[in-house]
């Protein structure tokens, strides 16, 4: 069925209505037209006719008529009445004057909601200040008739030249005139206006007009938080509201010469299905707006919480309770507005791309065209910050490529192009059970969630095209789900994504009020578990259970099974999901001054790590609920409970060591199960000599691999021999290689290792450093190339091993011999030149036994080497360090001591260290 065929029944109904309306008017208004009535009787007649016909239209609305059907019927009613009034005024004159009555705005488009304004233009044959007296009197007479009948009219009186001049001077005036429609009067005059307006105002100045419409879109969307999922949306101006539809009509009028969006289907900018969704959404919005206007008795566009239940009931949603009716109605509302929001944004983006391509045509732009960056990889094309498919068969060849495509958008800072979005939507059925259970997809998805600070943007792109809900049906059930809670400003799916955005935003923040949360996020050892728990924490809201946390925990368990999440990681996810409201409830409803309350809370969280993560989780959850939810009062209570519980856990630590020993014992048995029996003594020694922190969140396969690396290491003989065991573990689904280096401890070891890595321009994503009690060092680096790919080049690996052994033997060495500092090789591609907040913080307050150095800087090759070099130059030892790259930034913490193993007590040395680190990372004075 074609779009024209779909529209035909509606057109037929409208034509039938107009025909009936004209017949009613001919009979009812006959006495007024024939002049048999006094002026007062004539006005009363018109008013009575309007009241009767308006009531008939309202009854059709109550019977379930479509939004556009009612809006068109009201416009037709006004057309009939205004033409009658116009003819009535002209009937007293011998000659018909050259004058046209023109509708503008919504009325010009032929749609008029019950409380909408009526905008009219009196199109004149000459300048408005040079009108003949009789023509001026005629305009006044028509206006008085309208006012007497009860119309609230906004009007202007202009000649064609004045209209063109106003349109050129003000883009808003140009927009209003695009919708101009003749109601009554001189057709020739109106035709001349259209010809001149098209030629001088639409054909010319297209770029400026398009920029105005883009700016209007950005401004409105920013005002409404860039989401359709507000608790009390604005039907007209909000994201996905009626103005978005109008906007794309205006742009199509200028770009394609018509407001008929079917032309965009012909031009392949829009699919027929997308157009049907756009038109269905616009019709639904008109129906909602009609109801709001009828309820208020005036123009009203805010769909308040109170009115949502009223509208749902009047629209005859079948659910028994008003709560469920409201939920179903609002879900329909959000799905329609989301569809309109996404499709109109895609169209604006397509027009923008079209305009960019036009700008680089012609001889003078040849060099510009050549310089446009283009990359091809894995059947994708990256161009101008967007990702395109190489052809339309790429997902037929390999459906798993869809998951890898999202990873590429994350790594390369790309947006989905309109063709890519269309292709993914066309392949949504391929995201089936085998796809969800695929190991490759599972590992790639894990890698996406492991990139601290850069997760929300990718998940949003997944959600926009329906991918995320298909891959994680547990999350998919939250789609457009209304949350009946006072503080919740967004739907369940939007809330979840905003929580993740709040977490991401902590990376790089320079806000001192967020310092504690930034530090907690930086110290979080398992971002995959944290992000996955956030995705899952509200999934139970779709399960229709009394406590949504119970439903969420059930779904989290199911998802962990499917994603093969086991051991401590699974335990942590289940804890965070099950207790994501516990912190808030204890802090705001219990007497946290009571030691018994603190003890109870401590028994729930059990460890400092869980306590810290739960506070971080609560921070993200609250801020993702509503910008006003995280009040200073609430934060004070939570921080107080956090502080009290940390102290309690520290003093009662012995009670928890038994459970930790048990977990460690189980892990040891699993490791032995993966190795030969003769290697059991090596396993026992490894578990005895490694620090306890090593075993947390580490699986048996990794520990077994590390034991093998240590076994390959020769016993330490003398300082003239540098022996090391290198183990390369490629993780292509995660986009990096894990490099395990086992060796014997020696001076400047970390600095030398980092020098060797920098010599091959390897990007260090994160690193863990451990020293056994026998002096064996186990350093674990997650590294990739500057193109965000695993390190698979065998020649490179061999060179690195040679360089490491060479540097390791040198007491002093010149780093310039091995690598040159090349800044910004790793600069994020989507930073738009924004300044990154750089920081260096040296403190004796963060650790009981060490001086802490925290840095935040733009990552670059060799940065970690330079930091270790600076620490060593000041005569300090690195006792421990936490190294990670988050969102293109180095977020590192070093715990250092003096040669005697003490904190740095020399204030002058602390100052020198602070300034040295600041100079190294490029921190400017006052930054």
C-alpha positions in Angstrom: 0.0 0.0 0.0 1.4 3.4 -0.9 1.4 6.4 1.4 -1.1 8.1 -0.9 -3.4 5.2 -0.4 -3.0 5.3 3.3 -3.8 9.0 3.4 -6.8 8.6 1.1 -9.5 7.6 3.7 -8.5 10.6 5.9 -8.7 12.9 2.9 -12.1 11.5 2.0 -13.3 12.2 5.6 -12.1 15.7 5.5 -13.7 16.4 2.1 -17.0 15.0 3.4 -16.7 17.2 6.5 -16.1 20.3 4.4 -19.0 19.4 2.1 -21.3 19.0 5.1 -20.0 22.1 6.8 -20.6 24.2 3.7 -24.2 22.9 3.4 -24.8 23.8 7.1 -23.3 27.3 6.5 -25.4 27.9 3.4 -28.6 27.2 5.4 -27.7 28.6 8.8 -26.0 31.8 7.6 -28.4 32.6 4.7 -30.2 35.4 6.7 -26.9 37.1 7.5 -25.7 36.9 3.8 -29.1 38.2 2.5 -28.9 41.3 4.8 -32.2 40.7 6.5 -30.7 41.0 10.0 -29.5 43.8 12.2 -25.8 43.9 13.0 -26.4 42.5 16.5 -28.6 39.7 15.1 -26.1 38.9 12.4 -23.3 38.6 15.0 -25.5 36.4 17.2 -26.2 34.2 14.2 -22.5 33.7 13.4 -21.7 33.0 17.0 -24.5 30.4 17.3 -23.3 28.7 14.1 -19.8 28.6 15.4 -20.9 27.2 18.7 -22.9 24.4 17.1 -20.2 23.4 14.7 -17.5 23.5 17.3 -19.6 21.2 19.5 -20.0 18.8 16.6 -16.2 18.7 16.2 -15.7 18.2 19.9 -18.1 15.2 19.9 -16.1 13.7 17.0 -13.0 14.2 19.2 -14.7 12.5 22.1 -15.6 9.6 19.8 -12.0 9.0 19.1 -11.3 11.0 15.9 -7.7 11.5 14.9 -5.8 14.6 16.0 -5.3 15.9 12.5 -8.9 15.2 11.6 -10.1 17.5 14.4 -7.4 20.2 13.8 -8.3 20.2 10.0 -12.0 20.3 10.7 -11.5 23.4 13.0 -9.4 25.1 10.3 -12.1 24.3 7.7 -14.8 25.7 10.0 -12.9 29.0 10.4 -12.3 29.1 6.6 -16.0 28.9 6.0 -16.8 31.6 8.6 -14.0 34.0 7.6 -14.9 33.7 3.9 -18.5 34.5 4.8 -17.5 37.5 6.8 -15.1 38.6 4.0 -17.9 38.3 1.4 -20.3 40.1 3.7 -17.9 43.1 4.0 -17.4 43.1 0.2 -21.1 42.8 -0.6 -21.7 46.4 0.3 -19.2 47.6 -2.3 -19.9 47.9 -6.0 -16.4 46.8 -7.1 -14.3 44.1 -5.6 -11.1 45.6 -4.3 -7.7 44.0 -4.8 -7.2 42.4 -1.4 -6.3 38.9 -0.2 -7.0 37.4 3.2 -4.2 34.9 4.0 -3.8 32.4 6.9 -0.3 32.1 8.5 1.2 29.7 11.1 -0.7 26.6 12.1 -3.8 28.0 10.6 -1.9 28.5 7.4 -1.0 24.8 7.5 -4.7 24.0 7.7 -4.5 22.7 11.3 -6.0 24.5 14.2 -6.2 23.1 17.7 -9.1 24.3 19.9 -7.1 26.9 21.8 -4.6 27.9 19.1 -4.0 31.4 17.9 -5.3 32.6 14.6 -2.7 34.5 12.5 -3.9 36.4 9.5 -2.3 38.6 6.8 -4.2 41.2 4.8 -2.2 41.1 1.6 -2.3 44.5 0.0 -1.8 45.8 -3.6 0.5 48.6 -2.4 2.5 49.8 0.6 0.4 49.7 3.8 1.1 53.4 4.4 -0.3 54.4 1.0 -3.7 52.6 1.1 -6.7 54.3 -0.3 -9.2 55.3 2.4 -11.9 52.8 1.2 -9.5 49.9 1.3 -8.3 50.8 4.7 -11.9 51.0 5.9 -12.6 47.6 4.4 -9.8 46.0 6.3 -11.0 47.6 9.6 -14.6 46.4 8.9 -13.5 42.8 8.4 -11.4 42.9 11.6 -14.3 44.3 13.6 -16.6 41.6 12.3 -14.1 38.9 13.4 -13.7 40.4 16.8 -17.4 40.8 17.3 -17.9 37.1 16.4 -15.4 36.2 19.0 -12.2 35.5 17.1 -8.8 36.4 18.8 -6.9 37.4 15.7 -3.2 38.3 15.3 -3.0 40.2 12.0 -0.7 42.2 9.8 -1.4 44.4 6.8 1.4 44.3 4.2 2.1 44.6 0.5 4.1 41.9 -1.4 7.2 44.1 -1.3 6.8 44.6 2.5 6.4 40.9 3.0 9.5 40.1 1.1 11.4 42.8 2.9 10.3 41.5 6.3 11.2 37.9 5.4 14.7 39.0 4.3 15.2 41.0 7.5 13.9 38.3 9.9 14.1 34.5 9.4 11.2 34.1 11.8 9.0 36.1 9.5 10.2 34.1 6.6 9.2 30.9 8.4 5.7 32.2 9.1 5.2 33.1 5.5 6.2 29.6 4.3 2.9 28.4 5.6 0.8 31.2 3.9 -2.5 29.9 2.5 -5.2 31.9 0.7 -8.6 32.0 2.5 -10.4 34.6 0.5 -9.9 37.5 -1.9 -7.7 38.1 -5.0 -6.1 34.9 -6.2 -3.9 36.7 -8.7 -2.4 38.9 -6.0 -1.7 35.9 -3.8 -0.1 34.1 -6.8 2.2 37.0 -7.4 3.2 37.0 -3.7 4.0 33.2 -3.8 6.1 33.6 -7.0 8.2 36.5 -5.6 8.5 35.0 -2.2 9.8 31.7 -3.6 12.3 33.5 -5.9 13.7 36.1 -3.5 13.3 34.4 -0.1 13.4 30.7 -0.5 15.7 30.1 -3.4 18.2 32.6 -2.0 19.6 32.5 1.5 19.1 28.8 2.0 22.2 28.4 4.2 21.1 31.1 6.6 17.6 29.7 6.9 18.9 26.1 7.5 21.3 27.4 10.2 18.4 29.2 11.9 16.3 26.0 11.9 19.3 24.0 13.3 19.9 26.6 16.0 16.1 26.6 16.9 16.3 22.8 17.2 19.4 22.9 19.4 18.1 25.6 21.6 14.7 24.0 22.2 16.2 20.6 22.8 18.7 22.0 25.2 15.9 23.7 27.1 14.2 20.4 27.5 17.3 18.4 28.6 17.7 16.8 25.1 15.2 14.1 25.9 11.6 13.3 25.1 11.4 11.4 28.4 10.5 14.2 30.8 8.0 13.6 33.5 5.8 16.5 32.3 6.6 17.1 28.6 5.6 20.0 26.5 3.6 18.7 23.6 4.4 21.6 21.2 7.9 22.8 22.0 9.5 19.8 23.7 11.9 17.3 22.1 9.8 15.2 19.7 7.0 17.7 19.9 5.0 19.3 17.2 7.6 22.0 16.5 10.1 19.3 15.4 7.6 18.2 12.7 7.0 21.8 11.6 10.8 22.4 11.5 11.4 19.6 9.1 8.5 20.7 6.9 10.0 24.2 6.7 13.5 22.8 5.8 12.0 20.5 3.2 10.1 23.5 1.7 13.4 25.4 1.3 15.5 22.4 0.3 13.1 20.5 -1.9 10.5 23.1 -2.8 7.6 21.4 -1.1 6.3 20.7 2.4 5.1 17.3 1.3 7.4 14.9 3.1 6.7 12.2 0.5 9.3 14.0 -1.6 11.9 13.0 1.0 10.9 9.3 0.5 11.4 9.8 -3.3 14.8 11.3 -2.6 15.8 8.3 -0.3 16.3 10.6 2.7 13.4 8.9 4.4 11.9 5.4 4.2 8.2 4.9 3.7 8.0 3.3 7.1 9.7 6.2 8.8 7.3 8.6 7.1 4.4 6.6 8.4 5.8 6.8 11.9 6.4 10.5 11.6 2.8 11.2 10.4 1.4 8.8 13.1 3.3 10.7 15.8 2.2 14.1 14.5 -1.4 12.9 14.4 -1.1 11.5 18.0 0.4 14.8 19.2 -2.4 16.8 17.7 -5.0 14.5 19.4 -3.2 15.0 22.8 -3.0 18.8 22.2 -6.7 18.9 21.3 -7.6 17.2 24.5 -5.3 19.6 26.6 -7.0 22.6 25.0 -10.5 21.2 25.5 -9.6 20.5 29.2 -8.1 23.9 29.8 -10.6 25.9 27.7 -7.6 27.7 26.2 -4.2 27.1 24.7 -2.2 24.7 26.9 0.8 22.6 25.9 2.1 21.1 29.2 1.2 17.5 29.8 1.2 17.7 33.6 1.0 14.7 35.9 -2.6 15.6 36.8 -3.6 15.8 33.2 -1.9 12.6 32.1 -4.5 10.5 34.0 -7.4 12.7 32.6 -6.2 12.3 29.0 -5.6 8.6 29.4 -9.2 8.2 30.8 -10.8 10.3 28.1 -8.8 8.4 25.4 -10.5 5.2 26.7 -7.4 3.3 27.7 -8.8 0.0 29.0 -6.7 -0.6 32.1 -8.7 -0.6 35.4 -6.6 1.7 37.5 -5.8 5.2 36.5 -2.2 4.5 37.3 -2.0 1.7 34.7 -4.0 3.8 32.2 -1.6 6.7 32.6 1.4 4.3 32.3 0.1 2.9 29.0 -0.9 6.3 27.6 2.5 7.8 28.5 4.3 4.9 27.0 2.5 5.6 23.7 3.3 9.2 24.1 7.0 8.6 24.6 7.3 6.1 21.7 5.6 8.6 19.3 7.7 11.5 20.4 10.9 9.5 20.4 10.1 8.4 16.8 9.5 12.0 15.7 12.6 13.2 17.6 14.9 10.7 16.1 13.6 10.9 12.5 13.5 14.6 12.4 17.0 14.8 13.8 18.2 12.3 11.3 16.7 14.3 8.5 18.4 17.5 9.7 21.6 15.5 9.9 21.1 14.2 6.3 20.5 17.8 5.1 23.6 18.9 6.9 25.7 16.2 5.3 24.2 17.1 1.9 25.1 20.7 2.5 28.7 19.8 3.5 29.1 17.7 0.4 27.7 20.5 -1.8 30.3 22.9 -0.2 33.2 20.8 -1.5 32.1 20.6 -5.1 33.7 22.6 -7.9 37.3 23.3 -8.8 38.0 25.8 -6.0 37.1 23.2 -3.3 39.1 20.3 -4.9 41.8 20.5 -2.2 39.2 20.6 0.5 37.7 17.4 -0.9 41.0 15.7 -1.0 41.8 16.6 2.6 38.6 15.1 4.1 39.8 12.3 6.3 38.5 8.8 5.4 39.3 5.5 7.0 38.2 1.9 6.1 38.2 -0.9 8.6 36.2 -4.1 9.2 33.8 -3.2 6.3 33.1 0.3 7.8 34.0 3.7 6.6 34.8 6.6 9.0 34.3 10.1 7.5 33.8 13.5 9.1 33.2 11.9 12.6 30.5 9.5 11.4 30.6 5.8 10.6 29.1 4.4 7.4 28.7 0.8 6.1 30.9 -0.2 3.2 27.8 -1.8 1.6 24.4 -2.9 2.7 25.5 -6.6 3.0 28.0 -6.2 5.8 25.7 -7.5 8.5 24.4 -10.3 6.3 28.0 -11.5 6.0 28.7 -11.2 9.8 25.9 -10.2 12.2 28.4 -10.0 15.0 29.9 -7.0 13.1 27.1 -4.9 14.6 28.6 -5.3 18.1 32.1 -4.5 16.8 30.7 -1.5 15.0 29.6 0.0 18.3 33.1 -0.7 19.8 34.6 1.2 16.9 32.4 4.2 17.5 33.6 4.2 21.1 37.3 3.8 20.3 37.3 6.3 17.4 34.8 8.8 18.8 32.3 8.3 15.9 28.6 8.9 15.5 26.3 6.7 13.6 25.5 8.1 10.1 21.9 8.0 8.9 22.6 5.1 6.5 24.2 3.1 9.3 21.2 3.7 11.6 18.9 2.6 8.9 20.9 -0.6 8.3 21.0 -1.5 11.9 17.3 -1.1 12.3 16.8 -3.3 9.2 18.9 -6.0 10.9 17.4 -5.8 14.4 15.9 -9.3 14.0 19.5 -10.6 13.7 20.0 -9.7 17.3 18.6 -13.1 18.4 19.4 -15.8 20.9 22.6 -17.0 19.2 23.7 -13.4 18.9 23.1 -12.8 22.6 24.9 -15.9 23.6 27.9 -15.4 21.3 31.2 -15.3 23.2 32.7 -12.8 20.8 29.8 -10.4 21.3 29.9 -11.0 25.1 33.6 -10.1 25.2 33.3 -7.0 23.0 30.4 -5.7 25.1 32.5 -6.2 28.2 35.3 -4.3 26.6 32.9 -1.4 25.9 31.8 -1.3 29.5 35.4 -1.4 30.7 36.3 1.9 29.2 35.7 4.2 32.2 34.2 7.5 31.4 33.3 6.7 27.8 30.4 4.2 28.1 27.1 6.3 28.1 27.7 7.8 24.7 28.0 4.3 23.1 25.0 2.9 25.0 22.9 5.8 23.9 23.8 5.1 20.3 22.9 1.5 20.9 19.6 2.5 22.4 18.6 4.9 19.7 18.6 2.2 17.0 17.0 -0.4 19.3 20.1 -2.5 19.6 20.6 -2.3 23.3 17.1 -3.5 24.2 17.5 -6.4 21.8 20.9 -7.5 23.1 19.8 -7.0 26.7 16.0 -7.7 26.8 16.1 -7.1 30.5 16.9 -3.4 29.7 14.6 -3.5 26.7 11.6 -3.9 28.9 12.2 -0.5 30.3 11.7 1.2 27.0 9.5 4.3 27.5 8.4 2.9 30.9 6.9 5.6 33.1 8.1 5.7 36.8 5.3 6.8 39.1 7.6 8.4 41.6 7.6 12.1 42.5 11.4 12.6 42.2 11.8 10.6 38.9 11.9 13.1 36.1 12.5 10.5 33.3 11.3 7.2 32.0 13.1 4.1 33.3 15.3 3.7 30.3 16.3 7.4 30.1 17.0 7.4 33.9 19.3 4.4 33.5 21.3 6.1 30.7 21.5 9.3 32.7 22.9 7.4 35.7 25.7 6.1 33.4 26.3 9.6 32.1 26.7 10.9 35.6 29.3 8.2 36.3 31.1 9.0 33.0 31.1 12.7 33.8 33.3 12.1 36.9 36.2 11.4 34.6 38.0 14.7 34.1 35.8 16.8 36.4 37.4 19.7 38.1 34.5 20.3 40.4 35.8 20.2 44.0 32.4 19.2 45.2 32.7 16.0 43.2 36.2 15.2 44.3 35.3 12.2 46.5 33.2 10.6 43.9 35.8 11.2 41.2 38.4 9.4 43.5 36.0 6.5 44.2 35.3 6.0 40.5 39.0 6.2 39.8 39.8 3.6 42.4 36.9 1.2 41.3 38.7 -2.0 40.2 35.9 -3.5 38.1 34.2 -0.9 35.9 32.5 -3.7 34.0 30.6 -4.9 37.1 29.8 -1.3 38.1 28.3 -0.3 34.7 26.5 -3.6 34.3 24.9 -3.2 37.7 23.8 0.3 36.7 22.2 -1.0 33.5 20.3 -3.6 35.6 19.4 -1.8 38.8 15.9 -0.7 37.7 15.0 -3.5 35.3 12.6 -4.9 37.9 10.3 -1.9 37.4 9.0 -3.7 34.3 8.3 -6.9 36.2 5.2 -5.8 38.0 6.5 -6.9 41.4 5.9 -5.1 44.7 9.6 -4.2 45.2 11.4 -3.5 42.0 14.7 -4.4 43.6 13.6 -8.0 43.9 12.7 -8.1 40.2 16.0 -6.4 39.3 18.0 -9.0 41.3 16.2 -11.8 39.5 16.9 -10.3 36.1 20.5 -9.6 37.1 21.0 -13.2 38.0 19.6 -14.3 34.6 21.8 -11.8 32.7 24.9 -12.9 34.6 24.2 -16.5 33.6 23.9 -15.5 29.9 27.0 -13.3 30.0 29.0 -15.9 31.9 29.7 -13.7 34.9 30.8 -15.7 37.9 32.7 -15.5 41.1 33.4 -12.2 43.0 32.3 -10.1 40.0 28.9 -11.7 40.0 28.6 -11.3 43.7 29.5 -7.6 43.4 26.9 -7.1 40.6 24.2 -8.8 42.6 25.1 -6.8 45.7 24.9 -3.4 43.9 21.6 -4.3 42.2 20.0 -5.7 45.3 21.2 -2.9 47.6 21.2 0.1 45.3 18.6 1.9 47.5 20.0 0.7 50.8 22.5 3.5 51.3 19.8 6.1 50.6 17.3 4.4 52.9 19.7 4.1 55.8 21.0 7.6 55.5 17.6 9.3 55.2 15.4 7.1 57.3 17.5 5.7 60.1 19.3 7.2 63.1 22.8 7.1 61.7 24.2 8.4 65.0 23.2 5.1 66.6 26.2 2.7 66.6 23.8 -0.3 66.2 22.5 1.3 62.9 26.0 1.7 61.6 26.8 -1.8 62.7 23.8 -3.1 60.8 24.8 -1.2 57.7 28.4 -2.4 57.9 27.1 -6.0 58.1 25.3 -5.4 54.8 28.3 -3.9 52.9 30.9 -6.1 54.6 33.9 -4.4 52.9 35.3 -0.9 52.4 35.4 -1.6 48.6 31.6 -2.4 48.6 30.9 0.6 50.8 32.7 3.0 48.4 31.1 1.5 45.3 27.6 1.7 46.9 28.1 5.4 47.7 29.3 6.0 44.1 26.3 4.0 42.8 23.9 6.1 45.0 25.5 9.3 43.7 25.0 8.3 40.1 21.5 6.9 40.7 20.3 10.1 42.5 21.7 12.5 40.0 20.3 10.5 37.1 16.9 10.6 38.8 16.5 14.4 38.9 19.0 17.3 39.0 17.5 18.4 42.3 17.5 15.0 44.0 21.2 15.1 45.2 20.6 17.9 47.8 23.3 19.1 50.2 21.3 17.6 53.0 21.1 14.2 51.4 24.8 14.3 50.5 25.7 15.3 54.1 23.9 12.4 55.5 25.3 9.9 53.0 28.9 11.1 53.6 28.4 10.9 57.3 27.2 7.3 57.1 30.0 6.5 54.7 32.6 7.9 57.1 31.2 6.2 60.1 30.9 2.8 58.4 34.5 3.0 57.0 35.8 3.5 60.6 33.6 0.6 61.9 34.8 -1.7 59.1 38.4 -0.8 59.8 38.1 -1.5 63.5 36.2 -4.8 63.0 38.3 -6.0 60.1 39.1 -9.3 61.8 35.5 -10.5 61.4 35.8 -10.4 57.7 39.1 -12.0 57.1 37.6 -15.5 57.4 35.4 -15.0 54.4 38.3 -13.5 52.4 40.4 -16.5 53.3 37.6 -18.8 52.2 37.3 -17.1 48.8 41.1 -17.2 48.3 41.1 -20.9 49.2 38.4 -21.6 46.6 40.3 -19.7 44.0 43.5 -21.6 44.7 41.7 -24.9 44.2 40.3 -23.6 40.8 43.9 -22.6 39.8 45.3 -26.0 40.6 42.5 -27.5 38.6 43.9 -25.7 35.5 47.5 -26.7 36.0 49.5 -29.9 36.3 49.8 -31.7 39.6 53.6 -31.1 39.7 52.9 -27.3 39.6 50.9 -27.4 42.8 53.8 -26.2 44.9 54.3 -23.2 42.7 50.6 -22.4 43.1 50.9 -22.7 46.9 54.0 -20.4 46.9 52.3 -17.8 44.7 49.2 -17.6 46.9 51.5 -17.4 50.0 53.7 -14.7 48.7 51.4 -12.4 46.6 49.5 -9.6 48.4 45.9 -10.2 49.2 44.8 -7.3 46.9 46.1 -9.3 43.9 43.5 -12.0 44.3 40.4 -9.7 44.4 38.4 -9.9 41.1 40.9 -12.1 39.5 39.8 -15.3 37.8 41.5 -18.6 38.0 42.6 -18.6 34.3 44.5 -15.3 34.8 46.2 -16.5 38.1 47.2 -19.8 36.4 48.8 -17.9 33.5 50.7 -15.7 36.0 52.0 -18.8 37.8 53.3 -20.1 34.5 55.1 -16.8 33.8 56.8 -16.9 37.2 57.8 -20.6 36.7 59.6 -19.6 33.4 61.6 -17.0 35.3 65.2 -18.1 36.2 66.3 -17.8 39.8 68.0 -14.4 40.5 71.8 -14.8 40.2 73.5 -11.3 40.1 72.8 -7.7 39.0 74.6 -8.2 35.7 71.9 -10.5 34.4 68.4 -9.1 33.7 66.0 -12.0 33.3 62.3 -11.5 32.6 59.4 -13.6 31.4 57.0 -11.9 28.9 53.6 -13.2 28.3 51.4 -11.7 25.6 47.6 -12.4 25.8 45.7 -11.0 22.9 42.1 -9.8 23.6 40.8 -8.7 20.2 37.2 -8.5 21.4 38.4 -5.9 24.0 40.7 -4.1 21.7 43.9 -4.6 23.6 46.7 -7.1 24.6 47.5 -8.0 28.1 51.3 -8.0 28.7 52.4 -9.9 31.8 56.0 -9.2 32.8 57.6 -11.4 35.5 61.0 -10.5 36.7 63.1 -9.8 39.8 62.8 -6.4 41.5 65.6 -3.9 40.9 66.0 -0.1 41.0 64.1 2.0 38.4 62.3 -1.2 37.2 58.9 0.4 36.4 60.5 3.4 34.7 62.6 1.1 32.5 59.7 -1.1 31.5 57.7 2.0 30.6 60.6 3.3 28.6 60.6 0.1 26.5 56.9 0.3 26.0 57.2 3.9 24.8 59.9 3.0 22.4 57.3 1.0 20.4 54.6 3.7 20.8 52.4 1.4 22.8 49.4 2.9 24.6 49.1 1.8 28.2 45.4 1.6 29.0 45.8 0.4 32.6 48.4 -1.4 34.7 48.7 -3.4 37.9 52.0 -3.8 39.8 52.6 -6.6 42.4 55.7 -7.6 44.3 55.9 -11.0 46.0 57.6 -11.4 49.4 60.5 -13.2 47.6 61.2 -10.1 45.4 59.5 -11.5 42.3 57.7 -8.7 40.5 54.5 -9.3 38.5 53.5 -6.3 36.4 50.4 -6.5 34.2 49.9 -4.0 31.4 46.9 -3.7 29.2 48.3 -2.1 26.0 47.2 -1.3 22.5 48.5 0.4 19.4 47.8 4.1 18.8 45.0 2.8 16.5 43.3 1.1 19.5 44.1 -2.4 18.3 45.8 -5.3 20.0 49.6 -5.6 19.8 49.8 -8.6 17.4 53.0 -7.7 15.5 55.5 -10.4 16.4 58.5 -8.3 15.3 57.4 -5.5 17.6 57.1 -8.0 20.5 60.6 -9.2 19.8 62.0 -5.7 19.7 60.3 -4.8 22.9 61.8 -7.8 24.7 65.3 -6.9 23.4 64.9 -3.2 24.4 63.6 -4.2 27.9 66.6 -6.5 28.6 69.0 -3.8 27.3 67.5 -1.0 29.4 67.1 -3.2 32.4 70.9 -3.8 32.7 71.7 -0.1 32.5 72.2 1.8 35.7 71.7 5.1 33.9 70.2 5.5 30.5 69.0 8.3 28.1 65.4 7.9 27.3 65.8 10.0 24.1 67.8 7.1 22.7 64.7 5.0 22.8 61.7 7.3 22.2 60.8 10.9 21.4 58.0 12.6 23.2 55.2 13.0 20.7 52.2 14.7 22.3 48.5 14.0 21.6 48.9 10.8 19.7 46.1 9.5 21.9 44.0 12.7 21.9 40.3 11.9 21.8 38.9 12.5 18.3 35.7 14.0 19.6 37.1 16.5 22.1 36.3 19.5 19.7 39.4 21.2 20.9 38.1 21.6 24.5 40.6 22.2 27.2 41.0 19.2 29.4 41.3 19.9 33.2 44.8 18.9 34.2 45.6 18.3 37.9 48.4 17.1 40.2 47.7 16.4 43.8 50.3 15.4 46.4 49.0 14.5 49.8 49.9 12.6 53.0 46.2 12.3 54.0 45.0 9.6 51.5 47.0 6.6 52.8 48.2 5.6 56.3 51.7 4.7 55.3 52.4 6.4 51.9 52.4 9.8 50.3 49.9 9.8 47.5 50.4 11.5 44.1 47.2 11.8 42.0 47.4 13.1 38.4 44.9 13.8 35.7 46.3 14.7 32.3 45.9 14.2 28.6 47.4 10.9 27.8 50.4 10.6 25.6 53.0 8.0 24.7 55.8 8.0 27.4 53.8 9.8 30.0 53.9 6.9 32.5 57.7 6.6 32.0 58.1 10.3 32.7 56.1 10.2 35.9 58.1 7.2 37.3 61.3 9.0 36.3 60.2 12.2 38.2 59.4 10.1 41.3 62.8 8.3 41.1 64.6 11.6 40.5 63.4 12.9 43.8 64.8 9.8 45.6 61.4 8.2 46.3 60.2 4.6 45.9 56.9 3.6 44.4 55.2 1.2 46.8 52.1 0.9 44.8 50.3 2.5 41.9 46.9 2.5 40.2 47.3 3.3 36.5 44.3 3.8 34.1 43.4 5.6 31.0 39.8 6.9 31.1 38.2 8.7 28.2 41.5 9.7 26.6 43.0 10.9 29.9 45.6 9.5 32.2 44.1 9.1 35.7 46.9 7.7 37.8 47.6 7.4 41.5 51.1 6.6 42.9 51.8 5.7 46.5 55.4 6.6 47.3 57.7 6.4 50.3 61.2 7.5 51.2 64.1 5.0 51.0 63.3 4.2 54.6 59.7 3.2 53.7 58.2 6.2 55.4 55.8 9.0 54.2 57.5 12.1 52.8 57.7 14.4 55.8 60.0 17.1 54.2 57.6 20.0 53.1 60.3 21.4 50.8 60.5 18.0 49.0 56.7 17.8 48.8 56.7 21.2 47.1 59.4 20.3 44.7 57.6 17.0 43.8 54.3 18.9 43.3 55.9 21.4 40.9 57.8 18.7 39.1 54.7 16.7 38.4 52.7 19.8 37.3 55.4 20.8 34.9 55.5 17.3 33.5 51.8 17.1 32.8 51.6 20.6 31.4 49.6 22.2 34.2 49.7 26.0 33.9 49.7 28.4 36.8 46.1 29.1 37.9 44.7 26.3 35.8 
